[in-house]
């Protein structure tokens, strides 16, 4: 996976320090979703009631036993100002991204080794391939909490059931966990289809306390697989980039992103970063 940069004092300082900056999840269009909460009404909301019934595992009439619609707990489930994202992309030859994120082919792109990046220091995080949709996702706060309780119950109390019932209990817990993963994908890694060309890969993590400054993700030099420079990068910026890579201890293949003459496309060719200085 790759990340694009403009050549700025900030990006070079972070490169020298082997750091990436997190950004708040909710400061973009990603926070655009619809919500519904409260007990589902069997008559007025048959689809919601059916989903809750499947999650609970028993068809009932009325409120769900033992389950309290705790608004305080429900509110804590939503991503807040302690949830952060770091955006990556699948391809180093994405023309629109070179135009926007790569400063019109005057910037650079770093290819990362995903497994080694996961060993980075700082907050723990999960990796998502962003989904793209035609309408904002619907987040059912009641169903989310119900699924969490059911998955926990199946996982922690499976030994209390007769042996011939344990497989069914385990299967139900795994189904609840799968539904939770799908809801989380909707909430934190779904964007409008207009951005589908980006093919974004997103790191999402959370901090325990609200912080004014964005946290940093420190990665090992070995997590960098290659560096791609834009064909329009000025000589002075090439020099600055070369110095930053040397300070960071990054010695990897370097390529140049060039425009294909007879197509709207980008090609990569080997580049000796020092040769043109």
Secondary structure, 3 states (H helix, E strand, C coil): CEEEECCCHHHHHHHHCCEEECEEHHHCHHHCCEEECCCCCCCCCHHHHHHHHHHHCCCCCCCCCCCCCCHHHHHCCCCCCCEEEEEEECCCCCHHHHHHCCCCCCCEEEEECHHHHCCCECCCEEEEECEEECCCCEEEHHHHHHHHHHHHHHHHHHHHCCHHHHHHHHHHHHHHHHHHHHHHHHHHCEEEHHHHHHCEEEEEEECCCCCCCCCEEECCHHHEEEEEEECCCCHHHHHHHHHHHHHHCCCCEEEEEEECCCCCCEEEEECCCCCCC
